[in-house]
Amino acid sequence: MSLTQLARAQVQALTPYQSARRIGGQGHIWLNANEAADSGSFSLDCSRLNRYPECQPPAVINGYAAYAGVAPEQVLVSRGGDEGIELLIRTFCEPGRDSIIICTPTYGMYAISAETNGVGIIDVPLKASRQPDFDGIIDRLGEAKLVFLCSPNNPTGDLVEQSSLIRLLEAARGRALVVVDEAYIEFCPEHSQAGLLADYPELVLIRTLSKAFGLAGIRCGFTLANPEVVQLLLKVIAPYPIPEPVAQIAAQALSEDGLARMRARVAEINRLKAELAGQLAGHAQVKDVFAPNGNYLLVRFTPGSAVFDRMSRAGIILRDFSGKPGLADCIRITIGQQAEMDAVLAVLQQEQ
């Protein structure tokens, strides 16, 4: 008997999330994972590595609370935003009975986490405007415990309209949690929904140090929520989720100097993004440049497959989204360094 047959049926049938590292590729310019081009330098004190770390390191919790403008009891730190997503599903959804709502095309881990936990998935696709179908979501609230929205949306870059989100939150009172994934919010901080947390206990935000902070390698994310929700998540989270070196680096990243470095990085990325968007908009092979709110641009080429192949042959690794609903010929380009953006444009200017 194959050992695979010993696994749960959901796992046997599961297609794993195709992360940038799993997809791989061969090249020298990696613009497929929305990583920052640098991380900065950090120091480590190794004197406590013989001890188990604290479950929720106070320096990290207090630092992020101050940065986000919330109370420390509204913050949970986890192994990346992905663990926050997983914890919410495990905490609030009964396997085989409950469901989540997603709005495709969007970040794939919402569905993967639900599938691995035996939780149903209700897809209410984005409208033609690329906004969530709030009427459609509200109509199905009775069938779901969690609603996942991504703002800026990965991969399209669009932002959730706050007035529509408030309407959804009003409808969700006592019925479901509304989770807004703000992994890329540092690139447009004025559009954060954190100001709604005080008035809407059903609202949950997902944050991360992976993007604007340039720390994808340490796997550190945050869930911002009503204290009651945080306490429930703490019942489910692993006893030692944040390694001591991660906590030290995160605390330094959230210091005054660390935040200044992050904001300087964001300013440079936004500058390069605006330049790239402007140059792409007038190119004959570009049909559409999507919303520029993250550290990436989703671009519809004509045809996308040919452009993707040319970039790959030149050693430039991008992310192909052409197989996703409504995203035919679309390729996502992470904003890297100036030289990397110049290389993308140089290949695009070459004859096919």
C-alpha positions in Angstrom: 0.0 0.0 0.0 1.3 3.5 -0.9 2.0 5.7 2.1 0.1 8.4 0.3 -3.1 6.4 1.1 -2.4 7.0 4.8 -2.8 10.8 4.4 -6.1 12.6 4.8 -8.3 12.6 1.7 -8.1 16.4 1.5 -4.3 16.3 1.4 -4.2 13.6 -1.2 -6.4 15.6 -3.5 -4.7 19.0 -2.7 -2.7 20.9 -5.3 -0.2 22.9 -3.1 0.2 26.6 -3.4 2.7 27.4 -6.1 5.0 29.8 -4.3 7.7 31.5 -6.3 10.4 29.3 -4.8 8.4 26.1 -5.7 7.9 27.2 -9.3 11.6 28.1 -9.5 13.3 29.0 -12.7 16.8 29.9 -13.9 17.9 33.4 -14.1 19.8 36.2 -12.3 17.1 38.8 -11.9 14.3 37.5 -9.6 11.1 39.7 -9.9 8.5 37.0 -9.2 8.0 36.9 -5.5 7.3 40.6 -4.5 10.4 40.6 -2.4 12.3 43.8 -1.5 15.7 44.3 -3.2 17.5 44.7 0.2 16.9 43.9 3.8 19.3 46.2 5.7 21.7 45.1 8.5 20.8 43.8 12.0 22.6 42.7 15.1 22.0 39.5 17.1 22.5 38.7 20.8 23.1 35.0 21.0 23.1 34.8 24.8 19.5 33.5 25.0 19.6 31.0 22.2 19.7 28.2 24.8 16.2 29.3 26.0 12.8 28.8 24.4 11.5 32.1 23.1 8.5 34.0 24.4 5.3 33.1 22.6 4.5 36.8 22.0 7.7 38.8 22.5 6.7 42.1 24.2 9.2 44.2 22.3 7.7 43.0 19.0 4.1 43.3 20.1 4.6 46.8 21.6 6.7 47.9 18.7 4.1 46.9 16.1 1.2 48.2 18.1 2.8 51.6 18.3 3.6 51.5 14.6 0.1 50.4 13.6 -1.7 52.7 16.0 -3.5 50.0 18.0 -3.3 48.6 21.5 -0.9 45.8 22.2 -3.8 43.5 23.1 -5.0 43.9 19.5 -1.8 42.4 18.1 -0.7 38.8 17.5 2.7 38.0 15.9 3.0 34.8 13.9 5.2 33.0 11.4 4.4 35.3 8.5 0.9 36.5 7.5 0.3 33.0 6.2 0.2 31.6 9.7 -2.3 34.3 10.7 -4.6 33.2 7.9 -4.2 29.5 8.9 -4.9 30.3 12.6 -8.1 32.2 11.8 -9.4 29.3 9.8 -8.4 26.7 12.4 -9.9 28.8 15.2 -13.2 29.8 13.7 -14.1 27.1 11.1 -15.4 23.6 11.9 -13.9 21.1 9.4 -16.5 19.5 7.2 -19.1 22.1 8.2 -18.0 25.7 7.8 -16.8 27.7 4.8 -14.8 30.8 4.0 -15.5 33.4 1.2 -12.8 34.4 -1.2 -12.9 36.8 -4.2 -10.8 35.5 -7.0 -8.4 36.4 -8.5 -6.6 36.9 -5.2 -3.9 35.5 -2.9 -4.0 31.7 -3.2 -3.2 30.8 0.5 -6.7 31.6 1.7 -8.1 28.6 -0.4 -5.1 26.4 0.4 -5.4 26.9 4.1 -9.1 26.2 3.9 -8.6 23.0 1.9 -5.9 21.6 4.2 -8.2 22.1 7.1 -11.3 20.5 5.5 -13.1 23.9 5.3 -15.3 24.8 2.4 -14.6 27.6 -0.1 -17.2 30.0 -1.5 -15.8 32.0 -4.4 -17.5 35.3 -5.1 -15.4 36.6 -7.9 -14.3 40.2 -8.3 -16.5 42.3 -10.4 -15.4 43.7 -13.8 -14.2 46.8 -11.9 -12.0 44.4 -9.9 -13.8 45.4 -6.7 -15.3 42.7 -4.5 -18.9 41.9 -5.2 -20.1 43.2 -1.8 -23.8 42.4 -2.6 -22.8 38.9 -3.5 -20.7 38.5 -0.4 -23.5 39.8 1.9 -26.0 37.4 0.3 -23.8 34.5 1.3 -22.7 35.6 4.8 -25.0 33.0 6.3 -22.9 30.2 4.7 -19.4 31.4 5.9 -17.5 32.2 9.1 -14.7 34.2 7.4 -14.5 36.6 4.5 -11.0 37.2 3.0 -10.4 40.4 1.1 -6.9 41.5 0.0 -6.1 45.3 -0.2 -4.0 46.0 -2.1 -5.1 42.9 -3.9 -2.5 40.4 -4.9 -2.1 40.2 -7.9 -4.2 43.0 -9.3 -3.2 45.8 -7.0 -6.7 47.2 -6.4 -7.8 48.6 -3.1 -11.0 47.8 -1.2 -13.5 50.7 -1.1 -13.9 51.7 2.5 -17.6 52.6 2.2 -18.4 49.2 0.8 -16.3 47.5 3.4 -18.2 49.3 6.2 -21.5 48.1 4.6 -20.1 44.5 4.7 -19.0 44.9 8.3 -22.4 46.1 9.3 -24.0 43.1 7.7 -21.4 40.7 9.3 -22.1 41.8 12.9 -22.3 38.7 15.0 -22.3 36.5 11.9 -18.7 36.4 10.4 -15.3 37.9 10.6 -14.1 40.1 7.7 -10.4 39.6 7.2 -8.6 42.3 5.2 -5.1 41.3 4.1 -2.9 44.4 4.1 0.4 42.8 3.3 1.3 45.6 0.9 -0.3 48.5 2.8 3.0 50.3 3.5 3.1 51.3 -0.2 -0.2 53.2 0.2 -0.6 53.6 4.0 -3.4 56.2 3.7 -5.7 53.4 2.6 -5.3 51.1 5.7 -8.5 50.0 7.4 -6.9 50.0 10.8 -9.0 53.0 11.8 -12.1 50.8 11.6 -10.9 48.3 14.2 -12.2 50.3 17.2 -15.8 50.3 15.8 -16.0 47.0 14.1 -15.0 44.0 16.3 -15.6 41.6 13.3 -12.7 43.3 11.4 -9.4 41.5 11.3 -6.2 42.8 9.5 -3.3 40.7 8.3 0.1 42.4 8.1 3.7 41.3 7.4 7.4 42.4 7.6 8.0 40.5 4.3 7.3 43.3 1.8 8.1 46.9 2.7 10.3 46.0 5.6 12.4 43.7 3.3 12.3 40.8 5.7 10.7 37.9 3.8 13.4 35.6 5.1 12.5 35.9 8.8 8.8 34.9 8.3 7.2 37.4 10.6 3.6 38.6 10.3 0.9 40.1 12.4 -2.8 39.8 13.0 -4.6 43.0 14.2 -8.0 42.3 15.7 -10.4 42.8 18.6 -8.7 41.5 21.8 -11.3 38.8 22.1 -10.2 37.4 18.7 -6.6 37.7 19.6 -7.2 35.6 22.8 -8.9 32.9 20.8 -6.0 32.8 18.3 -3.6 32.4 21.2 -5.3 29.2 22.2 -4.4 27.7 18.8 -1.0 29.1 18.0 2.1 27.0 18.6 3.8 27.5 21.9 6.9 29.1 20.5 6.0 30.6 17.1 8.7 33.3 16.9 12.3 32.2 17.2 14.5 34.5 19.3 16.6 35.8 16.3 13.4 36.6 14.5 12.1 38.6 17.5 15.3 40.5 17.8 15.4 41.5 14.1 11.7 42.4 14.1 12.1 44.6 17.1 15.0 46.4 15.4 12.9 46.8 12.2 10.2 48.4 14.3 12.5 50.9 16.0 12.6 54.5 14.9 15.6 53.9 12.7 14.1 50.7 11.3 10.9 52.5 10.4 12.8 55.3 8.7 14.7 52.7 6.6 11.4 51.1 5.7 9.8 54.4 4.6 12.9 55.3 2.5 12.7 51.9 0.8 9.0 52.4 0.1 9.6 55.8 -1.4 12.2 54.4 -3.7 10.0 51.5 -4.8 7.1 53.8 -5.4 9.3 56.0 -7.5 10.6 53.1 -9.6 7.1 51.7 -9.9 5.7 55.0 -11.2 8.5 55.3 -13.8 8.0 51.7 -15.0 4.2 52.1 -15.2 4.6 55.2 -17.3 7.1 53.6 -19.7 4.9 50.4 -20.0 1.7 52.4 -20.7 2.9 53.6 -24.0 4.4 50.3 -25.2 2.9 48.6 -28.2 2.9 45.2 -26.5 1.2 46.4 -23.4 -2.6 46.3 -23.3 -3.2 47.2 -19.7 -1.2 48.2 -16.6 -3.2 47.4 -13.4 -3.5 49.4 -10.2 -0.1 50.4 -8.9 -0.7 50.1 -5.1 1.8 47.4 -4.1 5.4 46.7 -4.7 4.6 45.2 -8.1 2.7 45.8 -11.3 0.4 43.4 -13.0 0.6 44.0 -16.8 -1.5 42.6 -19.6 0.7 42.0 -22.6 -0.1 41.0 -26.2 0.7 38.2 -26.1 1.8 37.5 -22.5 3.3 34.1 -23.2 5.8 35.5 -25.7 6.9 38.3 -23.4 7.3 35.9 -20.4 9.4 33.6 -22.5 11.6 36.4 -23.7 12.2 37.6 -20.2 13.0 34.1 -19.0 15.5 33.6 -21.8 17.2 36.9 -20.7 17.4 35.6 -17.1 14.5 37.7 -15.8 12.1 35.6 -13.7 8.6 37.1 -13.5 5.2 35.6 -12.3 2.8 34.4 -14.9 -0.9 34.9 -14.0 -2.4 34.1 -17.4 -4.1 30.9 -16.1 -6.1 32.8 -13.5 -9.7 33.9 -14.2 -9.9 37.2 -16.0 -6.1 37.5 -16.2 -5.3 36.2 -19.6 -1.9 37.4 -20.9 -1.1 39.0 -17.5 2.3 39.0 -15.9 3.3 40.4 -12.5 6.5 42.3 -12.2 8.1 42.9 -8.8 9.6 46.3 -8.4 13.3 45.7 -7.9 16.4 47.9 -8.2 16.8 50.5 -11.0 19.1 48.2 -13.0 16.6 45.4 -12.8 13.8 47.6 -14.1 16.1 48.8 -16.9 16.8 45.2 -17.8 13.0 44.5 -18.1 12.5 47.5 -20.3 15.5 46.6 -22.4 14.2 43.1 -23.1 10.7 44.5 -23.9 12.3 46.9 -26.5 14.0 44.1 -28.3 12.5 42.7 -31.5 10.6 39.5 -31.0 
